[in-house]
Each structure stands twice: as structure tokens, then as C-alpha cells.
Amino acid sequence: MSKNQEFVKFDKVDKSYDGKVLVVKDLNLDIAEGEFITMLGPSGSGKTTCLMMLAGFETPTNGEIYLDANPISNIPPHKRGIGMVFQNYALFPHMTVYENLAFPLKVRKISKDDIDKKVDKALSMVSLSGFENRMPAQLSGGQQQRVAVARALVFDPTVVLMDEPLGALDKNLRESMQYEIKHIHENIGVTVVYVTHDQSEALTMSNRIAVFNDGKVQQLSSPDKLYEEPVNSFVAEFIGENNTFGGEIIDLSNGTCKVKLSHGEIFANPISVKSKGDRTTVSIRPERALINPENKMDNNHAGTIEEVIYHGDHTRVRLNLLGNSEFILKVPNSSKNLDIKLGNKINIGWNSQDARALDPK
Amino acid sequence: MSSETQQILTTDGIPLSVSLKKAERKNKIKAFLLVVPLLLFLIITYILPIGDMFMRSIDDKMVTNMLPKTFTAMEKWDGKEMPPEEVFAGFYSDFKILVQNKEHGKLAQRLNKEKNGFNSIIKKLFRQVQRNKIDEGRSIKEQIMKVHKRWRDVEYWQAIKRTAPPYTTAKYLKGMDMYYGPDGNIMQVDEDRRIHRILWLRTLEIAFFVTLFSFLMGYPIAHLLATLPMKYSNLLMICVLLPFWTSLLVRTASWMILLQQQGIVNDFFVMIGLVADDNRPEMMYNKVGTYVAMTQILLPFMVLPLYSVMKTISPSLMRAGKSLGGTPFVAFWKIYFPLTIPGIGAGCLLVFILAIGYYITPALVGGASGTLISNQIAYHMKTTLDWSFASAMGLMLLTGVLVVYWVYNKLVGVDNIKLG
């Protein structure tokens, strides 16, 4: 059985709350069946609004959303059969864990025996068996989170939406929950639409990530592509760390371009520049620039070390390079510790393929 | 390990609990001194008056003090046959003192309440005593029995004996339309004279329905207040509170203007053709007026606790309910409504207790069929001056409120009340 590549489809969706500003602009997004897709973006970028439109709590101002090829704009939330995990869990405080999980089953008129079985299964899935009679207030944040996940899955929905579900947890718990949710997804194969503003969360969990900004999807691709090959400077900046140079194209040939900076010139990979004279922002990942490279690299420049920060597994070095005093390098601490001292001049090299000339900021 | 628990000492060797007490003593005294004024205020303005009311309601010492010798003599009397000579002698010497002090009128009044017919025979006896017609040398029993035939009736002497105890619960019985019969049994007042029972029932009925109406009207308002955007909810809140800040009397008076037969509401009904001009319904001086005015006046007491509870219910709970497949009604009934119960409890309790003792509004718009027990209490305070009866009914009302509170505590739990 081939998976439906357009299981959820946003078709030219616009959304405005006040009739003056578009929160979501001309959104087109296809989500495949069984996929874990993350909507990532800064707050106010329209990602939660998209989720709410899919859940049915907001209506698109224009356009249509399809679920398994059926338009759903006129279907009320309770008939969509979409599970949802809320930011603050939204567990019903007056019901026990069992009653919380049984609620979606009871309203579907499922028999008592089947409810017991399904609740049991869902609770063991999130390793909370034996917590049936606890009240939500008696659970820790992480446990409440698991109950919320179990409740969203217990009635076997085809799509589960998660709205920043891990936002309220501390760092360690958040990381372990990320893996847990990922594993649950892998085991039951449900389609998950996940909203977060935490890029590491998005990179860890997703099959594909849709980066939102300003009401638009800036880039939709797998985590590695998103990181290695950002298509514009917003994505380059938002995902991971990023060194940038602003400049002007002075030569464009054979898949490389020459960029004139305020101090010097570099070679780069033209991504969104078309012709000579274009302004551009060149983006280089910190780990792509090497100190005293052994192999020949087509960019080689000297810089002055301005700051050295020890990070345990690696050392971050801030350089002044070609007029950019915010140039960051990550040096693994296992490597021969070269000559990293404050004020030293060192030689930095990178391949022009890794320096992506994007749209100007 | 030794089984006895070791006493923990501080570094200077004093037991820890002693040190702790010493360290906390100053704060405790300070805290107590801070609440002393309030405590005194409460005792003086609340506890003492209620105590005084209670004493007043059961007090029956007047006759006891007026006829000390009579009651001493009566202790040996079986209360069935005519009393012996000593009782008459004691009564005569008590009565002589009353005549000297001109207090026989009070006695006549009090005994007449116990049994009709005392007024005239005491007046008759008074005239005999004033004219020194009673010869103390002869049998006083014979002479008094000659004054009037009722003095020969044993029932009148039984009535006197019943007034002997210094305390009585007669006022409470009267509040429930009952009284002590001649042989001390509790009797029912004739059916056509049972006015207090009607008033109690009506008070409960009106309090119940006012609570119900306030709830039905207040719940949606409170919900709107809690969910509307700040800009509108503030305006609505002012609309709810504005009547709250207006004088009670003014509000009641404005209802009188609205509801009277030639009033604005009736004019409007006639205008839209709902009623004929010569057949305007009476909406005032009856229960309708009391319901309308009291509901409006007590509505904020329902809305505010409800609002404060609803404000704390996250909107995502309703959303969660819907996304899990509950229809809007199921989501409301199974999720939202149970969470508002503390507010409902607080609002209903507040409105019911206020309504059960409401006075001004029923007095002004209630008319004959819309007055409540509180109006009856006021009537006895101000018009008949029967303060002990007013006190007894006041205490019965207070007891009723406490019972409501107790039942509520059993059903919902006072811990669950949320006033704000």
C-alpha cells in the first residue's frame, strides 16, 4: 500500500484575524501519511495558527485544507478525528488519568471492555501503567505530558497535532521526551504535525521540517538538508549557528561566485543570486571552516582570535575575520590544540561549496 | 538502637521545642494583638447581641418574679384539683405588692396571653384589693373564688402554674404556629390562623427561586465576562457592578416605577399589543415584583464568584474536549460545567442566604403576598414591640441559614467554595 503523499494538504491558505494583517500568507503544504512533520519558527510566525486551522479551532480566511482528499473547513473540530496535545497539556483536572483517557472513547460510544483495553495499551505505551486512578494534579510535569500524549493517541486518530508540548519541561526531561515521542511515532506510524520554536527539538524528531517566518513556509525539507543547505538567509540563521558576510557579487561563473566584502573577497556557492552586482549574504557553518587546513581550500584568510570559550566537548573561538568580528569556529577538544590563544593570528580555510551566497539580509 | 526517641537539643542545651516556642512567642503575641480589635468588635457587635437575642427569646422571668410566693406554694400542688389555701394566700400577698407598685396591669397582660379571660378577672380582683374588701383573717381561697366564677375554674390556676418556669420555648412554638395546650401538650394553631408557617415556606420558596433565577441568568453572563476580550469584558463588568454601587433603596424604587400598573413595563406591553390597556397585569405588590427585584439586586453575588472561577478555567480544556471528539455540549457538560461547581456553590449559597433574610425589597414591592419572614420580624420589632418573639424568629432564621450551610458542606464541601 503506497502512502498518500498528500494526506494533509494546505491549499493556498490565507488567515487574518483582524482583516488588516495576514498571519498566514498563501500557504501550500503537503504532509504525507505517517510522516512526522514539524512546523518550526519564531513566535508570531503563523505556525500555531496553521495547527489551529488544521484542528478546526480557526477557520481559513481563504483557501482550503484537505484531510485524505476531503475538504475539512466546514467540519467542526469534534468530527475531524484529529488528536491534539496542547501546550499546557489541557488534562481535565477533575478527572482521573483513566477518565481523561476514556473521555474520547466514551464519546465514541465504545464498550466498557474495549475502553479498558485501549486505556491500558495507551498507558503502557507511555510507561504509566498503574497510574489510572491518579488525578492530574498528583502527577509531575513529565507524567502529565505523557498522559496528554496517550490521550491524544488512545482513540487511534489518523493525525496527531502537538502544540509545543514540551515547552514547560526542564531540559533533561525535554530531551528524553523527544526520543520517547519519536519512538511512539515510529511504532504506531501515525501522522504527526508538531509545532515548536526549538530548533534542536525539530532537528531531533522530524522527518521533515517546515520553517515558518512572517506567515510563510521559508523552507520545507529534511533536517539534514535544512541544516546543510538552507535556501535563504533566514533559514540559515534560524537553524543552527551561522557565520555571515554581507557583500556584492563581482563575478559569477562555473557554479561559483566571487563576493566582494568590505575587507577582501571570498568565493561562494551561488544559491539565490542571479547576476553580477547583486547584494548577497554569504553563510558558512562554523564547523565547515577549518584552522590551518591541510588540503587545499579555495578560501584562505587570516583572522585574529578575540575570544575563546570552553564548552566541554569543543571550544568556541570568536575571530575577527575579513572585517567580521563575530566569526565563530568550533574546534573539537580532541584535536591537537593548535595555537588557540587570545590575540593570535591564525589561518582559516573553507570550501566555496560550503559558503552559500543567499539573499541579502 | 534505643527505643526511646531522643530529645533534640539546641547547641546551648535547651530542648529544641522549648527554644522554638521562645523564639516564636514574640511573633505570636504580636499577631494576637493585631487581631484583638477585630475580635473585640466581633464579640461586641455580633456574639453579644446574638446571645442577648437568645436570652430575650426564651426569657419568661416576669411572672416568676411577680408571684414568688404563689409559685413556692404551687410546688406542692398536683395541678389537677383546685389549689389549696396556701396557694391562694401566697397569690394574695404577691398580688398586694403588685397593686402597691401598680404592676398588676402587666401581670394581667401576660397571663391573658397564656389564657384568654385573665384581663377582666384580675381587674376585678384589683378593685377588691384596692377597696380592702379581702379580709385576711378568713379563708382567702373562699374570698378570691367569690370574686369571679373564673377564679373557681382550675384551668386558670393551671395557666398561672405554666408561667412559673423562668424560661420558655413558647415563642419558638409560636413562630411555627404552635402553642402549649392547657395540659402542657404542644398544640397546632387553627388552620386559618397559621400565618407564620406560610411565611416560612414562602421565604424558602422565594429564596430558592431567586437563587435559581440568578443562577440561570448569572451563568451565561459570568461565562461571557470570563471569555470576552478584555476591552469588552471590562465594560460588561461595569454593567454588572453598576447596580451594585447604586443604593439598594434607589434600585428598589426604580423597580417600583418600572413594574407598577401604569409603569414603563406595562406601557411597553400595551404598546406592543401583548396586553389590553384595561387589563394590565399586576407585577408589583405580589410575588412577581419580589422575584424580579430581588433577582436583579442579588445577581452580582452570583456573577462574581462564578466569574472568578471561570476565569481560572483554561480555554484549552474546552478545545481539548472538542478535539477528542466531544460535541460542544458534551465538552461543556462533562468538562466546563464540573469545573465551575465551586463557583456555583459559592454563588448559590451567597444568594440563598442573602435572599432568605431579605427585608427592604419585599417590604417595598412585595405587598401582602410577597412579604417574607424578615418583614414579620420587623413588624414585631417595631409595631407590636414583642421583642422576644422577634428575637425567637430571628434566631430561627439564623438556625435555618446554618442548616443550609451544613447541608451544603455535606454535599459540596465548604473547602470547594471559591468567592474570588
Interface residues (C-beta under 8 A of the other chain):
Chain A: A55 G56 F57 P76 P77 H78 K79 R80 G81 I82 G83 M84 F86 Q87 N88 A90 L91 F92 P93 H94 F103 P104 V107 R108 R151 A152 F155 L161
Chain B: S314 S316 L317 R319 A320 G321 K322 S323 L324 G325 G326 T327 P328 V330 A331 K334 I335 P338 L339
